[in-house]
Amino acid sequence: MGMFKKVIRYIFLYGLRRTLVKVLYQIDRPISIRLLKLIMSRNKGSSDRIGIIGLGNHGFTLIAFFVCVYGKKRFSFVIDPSDKSKLLAENVLSCKHFRSIDEAIEAGEFRGDLIYIASDHYSHTSQAIMAADKFQKVYIEKPLFVNFDQQKQFLDLLNSKPDTKMYTGFNRPFAPYFEKLQTELESSYSVTVVVNGHYLPSDHWYRNEGQGTRVLGNLTHWLDLSLRLLSAANIPKSIEVKVTKGALDDLSVTLLSGDRKIDLLFSANCEPLDGVEEFIFWNSNLSVGKIMNFKSMDLIRNDRSRYVVRKRSKNVGHCAAVLAPLKNVEPTIKVAYLSSFLAIMIEDMYVNSVATSVVELDI
């Protein structure tokens, strides 16, 4: 009964087709493979050559789902070392499978129009560097880099490959309410973002050495959103940062730039009911309002006019972000790079218990 109720909640949260894909992905049975193929392999006429590195839960039920079902495209190849990814690639996506990039290069298949990088955090930078020579467009999941050496390598990549269009997995700026929120923040405001994240056990791969802390694994999403809010007019040259640790993965980050203040509160002591929960509250010189879990937006302006929108399902922009390179949306890689730089600076403060610092973004 509990599982049935969860599936019903997921249908309202993700829609029927994606819920089916998420459920079937967890079931290793021949019937689940046939049903997944029916849902996701109906676009055999696609001429684009698209690849994906990393076909785990995120890569399959999110990226591959939106590319195949909403983008109406098909994959040419998958690169992932797991046996499950081979099964999904060959029997669901009907494409070639390779266990490593080197294997794909040797077969002459590491090339094309677009590649999605959704592997473990530490590998994103090196794989993006390898892909930039072989693909017209490269989509890199967050985090873009996990240490300062990789940050320098990524900056060199941007400078050396200006013609390669690079997209990222920072999806909140694609959420329907984000653009509206930007118009409600002007010269003076305070924004508070409360995030209830996934509970991760001590043996989760996020915690492996070199993969980065929850700052890079999760909070980086809202740091990116924050920098885009602070950069509505111009990217600030510096941001004052305050970091406070809590229990387990809990932490709070305050960003200050002139008369603009953003507080990020992240907690992950237990698993929320419907995945990650996020709530945004603001008080600006134009309005006061809130966004509740990207399902509703409610604000009151200075002239006392009110704006209210409510949806039954949550939309944090995943679909639009994944399809951005297919729809030739202009990439915003500079802001994504700077927000990622801000994230590793904050992670360094978090790891070394530094409470206050000024992060220079004019780099």
C-alpha atoms as a printed R data frame, in Angstrom:
    type eleno elety resid chain resno      x      y       z
1   ATOM     1    CA   MET     A     1  0.000  0.000   0.000
2   ATOM     2    CA   GLY     A     2  2.867  2.345   0.832
3   ATOM     3    CA   MET     A     3  4.489  1.771  -2.567
4   ATOM     4    CA   PHE     A     4  1.164  2.368  -4.338
5   ATOM     5    CA   LYS     A     5  0.743  5.722  -2.568
6   ATOM     6    CA   LYS     A     6  4.322  6.666  -3.468
7   ATOM     7    CA   VAL     A     7  3.691  5.908  -7.148
8   ATOM     8    CA   ILE     A     8  0.540  8.052  -7.087
9   ATOM     9    CA   ARG     A     9  2.515 10.942  -5.540
10  ATOM    10    CA   TYR     A    10  5.219 10.501  -8.178
11  ATOM    11    CA   ILE     A    11  2.650 10.690 -10.975
12  ATOM    12    CA   PHE     A    12  1.589 14.124  -9.733
13  ATOM    13    CA   LEU     A    13  5.228 15.079  -9.186
14  ATOM    14    CA   TYR     A    14  6.838 13.754 -12.386
15  ATOM    15    CA   GLY     A    15  3.955 12.857 -14.697
16  ATOM    16    CA   LEU     A    16  2.780  9.380 -15.708
17  ATOM    17    CA   ARG     A    17  5.441  8.478 -18.283
18  ATOM    18    CA   ARG     A    18  8.458  9.531 -16.238
19  ATOM    19    CA   THR     A    19  7.036  7.808 -13.156
20  ATOM    20    CA   LEU     A    20  6.704  4.612 -15.180
21  ATOM    21    CA   VAL     A    21 10.304  4.950 -16.346
22  ATOM    22    CA   LYS     A    22 11.555  5.559 -12.792
23  ATOM    23    CA   VAL     A    23  9.650  2.516 -11.492
24  ATOM    24    CA   LEU     A    24 10.586  0.214 -14.369
25  ATOM    25    CA   TYR     A    25 14.258  1.234 -14.085
26  ATOM    26    CA   GLN     A    26 14.307 -0.339 -10.624
27  ATOM    27    CA   ILE     A    27 12.830 -3.648 -11.847
28  ATOM    28    CA   ASP     A    28 15.275 -6.034 -13.507
29  ATOM    29    CA   ARG     A    29 12.775 -8.122 -15.446
30  ATOM    30    CA   PRO     A    30 12.338 -8.795 -19.191
31  ATOM    31    CA   ILE     A    31  8.855 -7.219 -19.123
32  ATOM    32    CA   SER     A    32 10.266 -3.966 -17.689
33  ATOM    33    CA   ILE     A    33 12.827 -3.809 -20.509
34  ATOM    34    CA   ARG     A    34 10.102 -4.268 -23.121
35  ATOM    35    CA   LEU     A    35  7.946 -1.560 -21.557
36  ATOM    36    CA   LEU     A    36 10.875  0.850 -21.305
37  ATOM    37    CA   LYS     A    37 11.673  0.249 -24.958
38  ATOM    38    CA   LEU     A    38  8.055  0.983 -25.871
39  ATOM    39    CA   ILE     A    39  8.201  4.311 -24.003
40  ATOM    40    CA   MET     A    40 11.679  5.489 -25.018
41  ATOM    41    CA   SER     A    41 12.648  4.020 -28.399
42  ATOM    42    CA   ARG     A    42 10.098  5.403 -30.820
43  ATOM    43    CA   ASN     A    43 12.260  7.902 -32.736
44  ATOM    44    CA   LYS     A    44 14.477  5.838 -34.998
45  ATOM    45    CA   GLY     A    45 14.544  8.491 -37.727
46  ATOM    46    CA   SER     A    46 16.568 11.048 -35.746
47  ATOM    47    CA   SER     A    47 19.610 12.216 -37.733
48  ATOM    48    CA   ASP     A    48 21.480 13.807 -34.798
49  ATOM    49    CA   ARG     A    49 24.418 11.871 -33.449
50  ATOM    50    CA   ILE     A    50 23.982 11.989 -29.663
51  ATOM    51    CA   GLY     A    51 25.964 10.201 -26.964
52  ATOM    52    CA   ILE     A    52 25.822  9.977 -23.194
53  ATOM    53    CA   ILE     A    53 28.530  9.182 -20.647
54  ATOM    54    CA   GLY     A    54 26.999  7.748 -17.474
55  ATOM    55    CA   LEU     A    55 23.704  5.875 -17.707
56  ATOM    56    CA   GLY     A    56 22.846  5.494 -14.037
57  ATOM    57    CA   ASN     A    57 19.547  6.517 -12.487
58  ATOM    58    CA   HIS     A    58 20.051 10.212 -13.274
59  ATOM    59    CA   GLY     A    59 21.386  9.619 -16.763
60  ATOM    60    CA   PHE     A    60 18.612  7.226 -17.740
61  ATOM    61    CA   THR     A    61 15.449  8.382 -15.939
62  ATOM    62    CA   LEU     A    62 16.162 12.087 -16.403
63  ATOM    63    CA   ILE     A    63 18.501 12.895 -19.304
64  ATOM    64    CA   ALA     A    64 17.731  9.948 -21.576
65  ATOM    65    CA   PHE     A    65 14.023 10.191 -20.765
66  ATOM    66    CA   PHE     A    66 13.733 13.842 -21.794
67  ATOM    67    CA   VAL     A    67 15.938 13.420 -24.882
68  ATOM    68    CA   CYS     A    68 13.953 10.418 -26.147
69  ATOM    69    CA   VAL     A    69 10.405 11.202 -25.029
70  ATOM    70    CA   TYR     A    70 10.215 15.011 -25.170
71  ATOM    71    CA   GLY     A    71 13.109 15.776 -27.519
72  ATOM    72    CA   LYS     A    72 12.054 12.909 -29.817
73  ATOM    73    CA   LYS     A    73 15.675 12.005 -30.482
74  ATOM    74    CA   ARG     A    74 17.594  8.764 -30.177
75  ATOM    75    CA   PHE     A    75 21.052  8.008 -28.817
76  ATOM    76    CA   SER     A    76 23.869  6.718 -31.003
77  ATOM    77    CA   PHE     A    77 25.954  5.357 -28.150
78  ATOM    78    CA   VAL     A    78 26.287  5.009 -24.375
79  ATOM    79    CA   ILE     A    79 29.540  4.983 -22.386
80  ATOM    80    CA   ASP     A    80 29.282  3.405 -18.939
81  ATOM    81    CA   PRO     A    81 31.156  0.506 -17.289
82  ATOM    82    CA   SER     A    82 28.104 -1.175 -15.719
83  ATOM    83    CA   ASP     A    83 26.299 -4.256 -17.004
84  ATOM    84    CA   LYS     A    84 22.933 -2.565 -16.437
85  ATOM    85    CA   SER     A    85 23.878  0.312 -18.732
86  ATOM    86    CA   LYS     A    86 24.782 -2.214 -21.436
87  ATOM    87    CA   LEU     A    87 21.379 -3.859 -21.071
88  ATOM    88    CA   LEU     A    88 19.578 -0.513 -21.273
89  ATOM    89    CA   ALA     A    89 21.674  0.765 -24.170
90  ATOM    90    CA   GLU     A    90 21.276 -2.291 -26.353
91  ATOM    91    CA   ASN     A    91 17.742 -3.378 -25.431
92  ATOM    92    CA   VAL     A    92 15.969 -0.112 -24.592
93  ATOM    93    CA   LEU     A    93 17.785  2.692 -26.406
94  ATOM    94    CA   SER     A    94 18.826  0.405 -29.291
95  ATOM    95    CA   CYS     A    95 22.285  1.928 -29.529
96  ATOM    96    CA   LYS     A    96 25.927  0.941 -29.165
97  ATOM    97    CA   HIS     A    97 27.484  0.512 -25.730
98  ATOM    98    CA   PHE     A    98 31.070  1.068 -24.613
99  ATOM    99    CA   ARG     A    99 32.557  0.597 -21.172
100 ATOM   100    CA   SER     A   100 35.039  3.480 -21.522
101 ATOM   101    CA   ILE     A   101 35.784  6.532 -23.661
102 ATOM   102    CA   ASP     A   102 38.967  4.836 -24.877
103 ATOM   103    CA   GLU     A   103 36.903  1.895 -26.109
104 ATOM   104    CA   ALA     A   104 34.588  4.267 -27.989
105 ATOM   105    CA   ILE     A   105 37.554  6.153 -29.481
106 ATOM   106    CA   GLU     A   106 39.147  2.898 -30.654
107 ATOM   107    CA   ALA     A   107 35.879  1.973 -32.377
108 ATOM   108    CA   GLY     A   108 35.739  5.391 -34.051
109 ATOM   109    CA   GLU     A   109 32.452  6.231 -32.313
110 ATOM   110    CA   PHE     A   110 33.487  9.053 -29.953
111 ATOM   111    CA   ARG     A   111 32.248 11.896 -32.177
112 ATOM   112    CA   GLY     A   112 29.007 13.628 -33.043
113 ATOM   113    CA   ASP     A   113 26.642 16.554 -32.630
114 ATOM   114    CA   LEU     A   114 26.038 16.415 -28.879
115 ATOM   115    CA   ILE     A   115 27.233 14.503 -25.839
116 ATOM   116    CA   TYR     A   116 25.777 14.442 -22.340
117 ATOM   117    CA   ILE     A   117 28.215 13.922 -19.441
118 ATOM   118    CA   ALA     A   118 26.436 12.430 -16.409
119 ATOM   119    CA   SER     A   119 29.171 10.308 -14.821
120 ATOM   120    CA   ASP     A   120 30.652 10.627 -11.323
121 ATOM   121    CA   HIS     A   121 31.576 14.148 -10.196
122 ATOM   122    CA   TYR     A   122 35.343 13.791 -10.377
123 ATOM   123    CA   SER     A   123 35.312 12.761 -14.051
124 ATOM   124    CA   HIS     A   124 33.261 15.673 -15.443
125 ATOM   125    CA   THR     A   125 36.169 17.988 -16.213
126 ATOM   126    CA   SER     A   126 38.449 15.449 -17.913
127 ATOM   127    CA   GLN     A   127 35.582 14.047 -19.972
128 ATOM   128    CA   ALA     A   128 34.501 17.538 -21.057
129 ATOM   129    CA   ILE     A   129 38.048 18.234 -22.227
130 ATOM   130    CA   MET     A   130 38.081 15.010 -24.268
131 ATOM   131    CA   ALA     A   131 34.634 15.704 -25.716
132 ATOM   132    CA   ALA     A   132 35.248 19.315 -26.752
133 ATOM   133    CA   ASP     A   133 37.373 18.210 -29.725
134 ATOM   134    CA   LYS     A   134 34.870 15.641 -30.950
135 ATOM   135    CA   PHE     A   135 31.409 17.178 -30.462
136 ATOM   136    CA   GLN     A   136 29.751 20.413 -31.528
137 ATOM   137    CA   LYS     A   137 27.872 20.654 -28.237
138 ATOM   138    CA   VAL     A   138 28.779 19.335 -24.775
139 ATOM   139    CA   TYR     A   139 26.334 19.088 -21.846
140 ATOM   140    CA   ILE     A   140 28.062 18.714 -18.468
141 ATOM   141    CA   GLU     A   141 26.197 17.775 -15.326
142 ATOM   142    CA   LYS     A   142 27.009 19.632 -12.135
143 ATOM   143    CA   PRO     A   143 29.509 20.009 -10.577
144 ATOM   144    CA   LEU     A   144 31.655 21.179 -13.480
145 ATOM   145    CA   PHE     A   145 34.804 20.623 -11.400
146 ATOM   146    CA   VAL     A   146 35.587 19.428  -7.876
147 ATOM   147    CA   ASN     A   147 38.936 21.042  -7.049
148 ATOM   148    CA   PHE     A   148 41.097 24.020  -7.987
149 ATOM   149    CA   ASP     A   149 43.262 22.072 -10.432
150 ATOM   150    CA   GLN     A   150 40.162 21.041 -12.369
151 ATOM   151    CA   GLN     A   151 38.836 24.598 -12.150
152 ATOM   152    CA   LYS     A   152 41.947 25.875 -13.932
153 ATOM   153    CA   GLN     A   153 41.668 23.091 -16.523
154 ATOM   154    CA   PHE     A   154 38.018 23.988 -17.143
155 ATOM   155    CA   LEU     A   155 38.869 27.666 -17.571
156 ATOM   156    CA   ASP     A   156 41.588 26.726 -20.085
157 ATOM   157    CA   LEU     A   157 38.999 24.614 -21.910
158 ATOM   158    CA   LEU     A   158 36.594 27.551 -22.193
159 ATOM   159    CA   ASN     A   159 39.340 29.820 -23.481
160 ATOM   160    CA   SER     A   160 40.731 27.301 -25.972
161 ATOM   161    CA   LYS     A   161 37.410 26.064 -27.394
162 ATOM   162    CA   PRO     A   162 35.235 29.154 -27.924
163 ATOM   163    CA   ASP     A   163 33.364 27.490 -30.807
164 ATOM   164    CA   THR     A   164 32.237 24.457 -28.784
165 ATOM   165    CA   LYS     A   165 28.854 25.189 -27.243
166 ATOM   166    CA   MET     A   166 28.808 24.049 -23.627
167 ATOM   167    CA   TYR     A   167 25.656 23.481 -21.611
168 ATOM   168    CA   THR     A   168 25.304 22.465 -17.984
169 ATOM   169    CA   GLY     A   169 22.972 20.621 -15.633
170 ATOM   170    CA   PHE     A   170 22.122 23.766 -13.667
171 ATOM   171    CA   ASN     A   171 18.390 23.525 -14.286
172 ATOM   172    CA   ARG     A   172 16.775 25.921 -11.769
173 ATOM   173    CA   PRO     A   173 17.221 28.950 -14.086
174 ATOM   174    CA   PHE     A   174 14.990 27.044 -16.550
175 ATOM   175    CA   ALA     A   175 12.214 26.656 -13.956
176 ATOM   176    CA   PRO     A   176  9.010 28.551 -14.904
177 ATOM   177    CA   TYR     A   177  9.040 30.829 -11.845
178 ATOM   178    CA   PHE     A   178 12.706 31.839 -12.052
179 ATOM   179    CA   GLU     A   179 12.336 34.510 -14.726
180 ATOM   180    CA   LYS     A   180  9.391 36.011 -12.851
181 ATOM   181    CA   LEU     A   181 11.419 36.057  -9.630
182 ATOM   182    CA   GLN     A   182 14.205 37.982 -11.366
183 ATOM   183    CA   THR     A   183 11.791 40.762 -12.302
184 ATOM   184    CA   GLU     A   184 10.741 41.106  -8.647
185 ATOM   185    CA   LEU     A   185 14.297 41.704  -7.399
186 ATOM   186    CA   GLU     A   186 15.897 45.034  -8.134
187 ATOM   187    CA   SER     A   187 18.358 47.135  -6.149
188 ATOM   188    CA   SER     A   188 17.620 46.010  -2.613
189 ATOM   189    CA   TYR     A   189 16.378 42.632  -1.427
190 ATOM   190    CA   SER     A   190 16.718 39.705   0.919
191 ATOM   191    CA   VAL     A   191 16.129 36.160  -0.370
192 ATOM   192    CA   THR     A   192 15.981 33.013   1.747
193 ATOM   193    CA   VAL     A   193 16.179 29.573   0.115
194 ATOM   194    CA   VAL     A   194 15.326 26.574   2.323
195 ATOM   195    CA   VAL     A   195 16.302 23.174   0.897
196 ATOM   196    CA   ASN     A   196 15.437 19.764   2.338
197 ATOM   197    CA   GLY     A   197 17.801 17.471   0.459
198 ATOM   198    CA   HIS     A   198 18.052 13.727  -0.008
199 ATOM   199    CA   TYR     A   199 19.381 11.808   2.983
200 ATOM   200    CA   LEU     A   200 22.608 10.072   1.963
201 ATOM   201    CA   PRO     A   201 24.027  7.167   4.008
202 ATOM   202    CA   SER     A   202 27.666  7.096   5.039
203 ATOM   203    CA   ASP     A   203 28.618  4.708   2.217
204 ATOM   204    CA   HIS     A   204 27.023  6.719  -0.605
205 ATOM   205    CA   TRP     A   205 29.427  7.382  -3.497
206 ATOM   206    CA   TYR     A   206 28.941 11.143  -3.068
207 ATOM   207    CA   ARG     A   207 31.097 10.759   0.051
208 ATOM   208    CA   ASN     A   208 34.009  9.063  -1.710
209 ATOM   209    CA   GLU     A   209 37.257 10.985  -1.581
210 ATOM   210    CA   GLY     A   210 37.620 13.384  -4.457
211 ATOM   211    CA   GLN     A   211 33.919 13.615  -5.326
212 ATOM   212    CA   GLY     A   212 33.301 16.767  -3.286
213 ATOM   213    CA   THR     A   213 31.020 17.409  -0.311
214 ATOM   214    CA   ARG     A   214 27.296 18.186  -0.390
215 ATOM   215    CA   VAL     A   215 28.313 21.754  -1.298
216 ATOM   216    CA   LEU     A   216 29.411 20.533  -4.753
217 ATOM   217    CA   GLY     A   217 27.016 17.611  -4.953
218 ATOM   218    CA   ASN     A   218 23.856 19.557  -4.134
219 ATOM   219    CA   LEU     A   219 24.149 23.110  -2.832
220 ATOM   220    CA   THR     A   220 25.911 24.128  -6.055
221 ATOM   221    CA   HIS     A   221 22.449 24.156  -7.730
222 ATOM   222    CA   TRP     A   222 21.226 26.946  -5.478
223 ATOM   223    CA   LEU     A   223 24.565 28.757  -5.517
224 ATOM   224    CA   ASP     A   224 24.188 28.917  -9.276
225 ATOM   225    CA   LEU     A   225 20.626 30.190  -8.926
226 ATOM   226    CA   SER     A   226 21.837 32.777  -6.390
227 ATOM   227    CA   LEU     A   227 24.619 34.086  -8.615
228 ATOM   228    CA   ARG     A   228 22.166 34.464 -11.499
229 ATOM   229    CA   LEU     A   229 19.878 36.495  -9.247
230 ATOM   230    CA   LEU     A   230 22.779 38.654  -8.084
231 ATOM   231    CA   SER     A   231 23.913 39.060 -11.722
232 ATOM   232    CA   ALA     A   232 20.596 40.286 -13.139
233 ATOM   233    CA   ALA     A   233 22.234 43.597 -14.127
234 ATOM   234    CA   ASN     A   234 25.945 42.742 -13.998
235 ATOM   235    CA   ILE     A   235 28.005 39.927 -12.526
236 ATOM   236    CA   PRO     A   236 29.378 41.236  -9.208
237 ATOM   237    CA   LYS     A   237 33.151 41.487  -8.988
238 ATOM   238    CA   SER     A   238 33.107 40.077  -5.460
239 ATOM   239    CA   ILE     A   239 30.701 38.478  -2.993
240 ATOM   240    CA   GLU     A   240 31.003 38.387   0.783
241 ATOM   241    CA   VAL     A   241 30.348 34.838   1.983
242 ATOM   242    CA   LYS     A   242 29.461 33.493   5.425
243 ATOM   243    CA   VAL     A   243 29.313 29.747   6.123
244 ATOM   244    CA   THR     A   244 27.899 27.965   9.194
245 ATOM   245    CA   LYS     A   245 28.071 24.198   9.741
246 ATOM   246    CA   GLY     A   246 25.316 22.200  11.376
247 ATOM   247    CA   ALA     A   247 24.786 18.516  12.163
248 ATOM   248    CA   LEU     A   248 25.647 15.890   9.542
249 ATOM   249    CA   ASP     A   249 25.276 17.546   6.105
250 ATOM   250    CA   ASP     A   250 23.447 20.631   7.380
251 ATOM   251    CA   LEU     A   251 24.884 24.034   6.569
252 ATOM   252    CA   SER     A   252 23.886 27.608   5.864
253 ATOM   253    CA   VAL     A   253 25.518 30.028   3.427
254 ATOM   254    CA   THR     A   254 24.956 33.784   3.276
255 ATOM   255    CA   LEU     A   255 25.883 35.750   0.155
256 ATOM   256    CA   LEU     A   256 26.159 39.548   0.346
257 ATOM   257    CA   SER     A   257 26.587 41.944  -2.572
258 ATOM   258    CA   GLY     A   258 25.800 45.585  -1.888
259 ATOM   259    CA   ASP     A   259 22.203 45.850  -0.649
260 ATOM   260    CA   ARG     A   260 21.410 42.342  -1.856
261 ATOM   261    CA   LYS     A   261 21.455 39.384   0.517
262 ATOM   262    CA   ILE     A   262 20.758 35.698  -0.116
263 ATOM   263    CA   ASP     A   263 20.595 33.014   2.593
264 ATOM   264    CA   LEU     A   264 20.803 29.338   1.649
265 ATOM   265    CA   LEU     A   265 19.746 26.810   4.291
266 ATOM   266    CA   PHE     A   266 20.462 23.161   3.413
267 ATOM   267    CA   SER     A   267 19.412 20.180   5.554
268 ATOM   268    CA   ALA     A   268 19.506 16.438   4.883
269 ATOM   269    CA   ASN     A   269 18.933 14.589   8.155
270 ATOM   270    CA   CYS     A   270 16.133 12.405   6.764
271 ATOM   271    CA   GLU     A   271 14.466 11.750   3.413
272 ATOM   272    CA   PRO     A   272 11.669 14.197   2.426
273 ATOM   273    CA   LEU     A   273  8.355 12.760   1.281
274 ATOM   274    CA   ASP     A   274  8.629 13.758  -2.397
275 ATOM   275    CA   GLY     A   275 12.344 14.041  -3.066
276 ATOM   276    CA   VAL     A   276 14.149 17.354  -2.673
277 ATOM   277    CA   GLU     A   277 11.959 20.126  -1.253
278 ATOM   278    CA   GLU     A   278 12.827 23.786  -1.816
279 ATOM   279    CA   PHE     A   279 11.174 26.974  -0.681
280 ATOM   280    CA   ILE     A   280 12.140 30.513  -1.702
281 ATOM   281    CA   PHE     A   281 11.064 33.608   0.226
282 ATOM   282    CA   TRP     A   282 11.948 37.173  -0.701
283 ATOM   283    CA   ASN     A   283 11.399 40.721   0.455
284 ATOM   284    CA   SER     A   284 12.532 43.383  -2.006
285 ATOM   285    CA   ASN     A   285 11.981 47.052  -2.722
286 ATOM   286    CA   LEU     A   286  9.385 45.893  -5.295
287 ATOM   287    CA   SER     A   287  7.491 43.042  -3.643
288 ATOM   288    CA   VAL     A   288  7.344 40.353  -1.001
289 ATOM   289    CA   GLY     A   289  6.605 36.774  -1.969
290 ATOM   290    CA   LYS     A   290  7.371 33.076  -1.963
291 ATOM   291    CA   ILE     A   291  7.879 30.086  -4.244
292 ATOM   292    CA   MET     A   292  6.770 26.836  -2.616
293 ATOM   293    CA   ASN     A   293  8.607 23.786  -3.928
294 ATOM   294    CA   PHE     A   294  8.340 25.142  -7.502
295 ATOM   295    CA   LYS     A   295  4.642 24.304  -7.456
296 ATOM   296    CA   SER     A   296  3.282 27.738  -6.556
297 ATOM   297    CA   MET     A   297  4.278 31.395  -6.576
298 ATOM   298    CA   ASP     A   298  2.547 34.065  -4.491
299 ATOM   299    CA   LEU     A   299  3.629 37.714  -4.268
300 ATOM   300    CA   ILE     A   300  2.293 41.126  -3.264
301 ATOM   301    CA   ARG     A   301  3.765 44.267  -4.831
302 ATOM   302    CA   ASN     A   302  4.150 47.738  -3.341
303 ATOM   303    CA   ASP     A   303  0.956 48.876  -5.071
304 ATOM   304    CA   ARG     A   304 -0.846 46.000  -3.238
305 ATOM   305    CA   SER     A   305 -1.519 44.104  -6.457
306 ATOM   306    CA   ARG     A   306 -1.183 40.353  -6.088
307 ATOM   307    CA   TYR     A   307  0.170 37.644  -8.381
308 ATOM   308    CA   VAL     A   308 -0.634 33.990  -7.642
309 ATOM   309    CA   VAL     A   309  0.086 30.850  -9.683
310 ATOM   310    CA   ARG     A   310 -0.449 27.279  -8.468
311 ATOM   311    CA   LYS     A   311  0.363 24.006 -10.233
312 ATOM   312    CA   ARG     A   312 -0.238 20.415  -9.141
313 ATOM   313    CA   SER     A   313  3.170 19.234 -10.323
314 ATOM   314    CA   LYS     A   314  6.665 20.461  -9.520
315 ATOM   315    CA   ASN     A   315  8.838 21.850 -12.317
316 ATOM   316    CA   VAL     A   316 12.461 22.723 -11.533
317 ATOM   317    CA   GLY     A   317 13.471 23.069 -15.179
318 ATOM   318    CA   HIS     A   318 15.027 19.646 -15.809
319 ATOM   319    CA   CYS     A   319 13.327 19.118 -19.164
320 ATOM   320    CA   ALA     A   320 14.159 22.585 -20.518
321 ATOM   321    CA   ALA     A   321 17.786 22.321 -19.344
322 ATOM   322    CA   VAL     A   322 18.301 18.887 -20.940
323 ATOM   323    CA   LEU     A   323 16.685 19.950 -24.215
324 ATOM   324    CA   ALA     A   324 18.453 23.334 -24.369
325 ATOM   325    CA   PRO     A   325 21.268 22.087 -26.653
326 ATOM   326    CA   LEU     A   326 18.730 20.350 -28.921
327 ATOM   327    CA   LYS     A   327 16.744 23.579 -29.223
328 ATOM   328    CA   ASN     A   328 19.883 25.689 -29.774
329 ATOM   329    CA   VAL     A   329 19.266 27.815 -26.681
330 ATOM   330    CA   GLU     A   330 22.196 30.167 -26.185
331 ATOM   331    CA   PRO     A   331 24.408 28.649 -23.449
332 ATOM   332    CA   THR     A   332 25.321 30.662 -20.336
333 ATOM   333    CA   ILE     A   333 28.559 28.862 -19.584
334 ATOM   334    CA   LYS     A   334 30.343 31.938 -18.167
335 ATOM   335    CA   VAL     A   335 27.861 32.305 -15.294
336 ATOM   336    CA   ALA     A   336 27.860 28.530 -14.759
337 ATOM   337    CA   TYR     A   337 31.659 28.549 -14.557
338 ATOM   338    CA   LEU     A   338 31.654 31.450 -12.075
339 ATOM   339    CA   SER     A   339 28.971 29.850  -9.898
340 ATOM   340    CA   SER     A   340 31.025 26.632  -9.891
341 ATOM   341    CA   PHE     A   341 34.101 28.611  -8.885
342 ATOM   342    CA   LEU     A   342 32.046 30.194  -6.087
343 ATOM   343    CA   ALA     A   343 30.976 26.677  -5.027
344 ATOM   344    CA   ILE     A   344 34.507 25.303  -4.655
345 ATOM   345    CA   MET     A   345 35.540 28.428  -2.750
346 ATOM   346    CA   ILE     A   346 32.617 27.843  -0.368
347 ATOM   347    CA   GLU     A   347 33.430 24.143  -0.113
348 ATOM   348    CA   ASP     A   348 36.976 25.098   0.866
349 ATOM   349    CA   MET     A   349 35.535 27.325   3.606
350 ATOM   350    CA   TYR     A   350 33.195 24.502   4.690
351 ATOM   351    CA   VAL     A   351 35.923 21.847   4.872
352 ATOM   352    CA   ASN     A   352 38.413 24.127   6.633
353 ATOM   353    CA   SER     A   353 35.842 25.725   8.995
354 ATOM   354    CA   VAL     A   354 36.342 29.251   7.645
355 ATOM   355    CA   ALA     A   355 33.353 31.337   8.690
356 ATOM   356    CA   THR     A   356 33.732 34.470   6.550
357 ATOM   357    CA   SER     A   357 35.488 35.326   3.306
358 ATOM   358    CA   VAL     A   358 35.266 37.568   0.256
359 ATOM   359    CA   VAL     A   359 35.215 35.671  -3.052
360 ATOM   360    CA   GLU     A   360 36.584 37.591  -6.022
361 ATOM   361    CA   LEU     A   361 34.758 36.750  -9.255
362 ATOM   362    CA   ASP     A   362 36.723 39.025 -11.559
363 ATOM   363    CA   ILE     A   363 38.930 36.204 -12.850
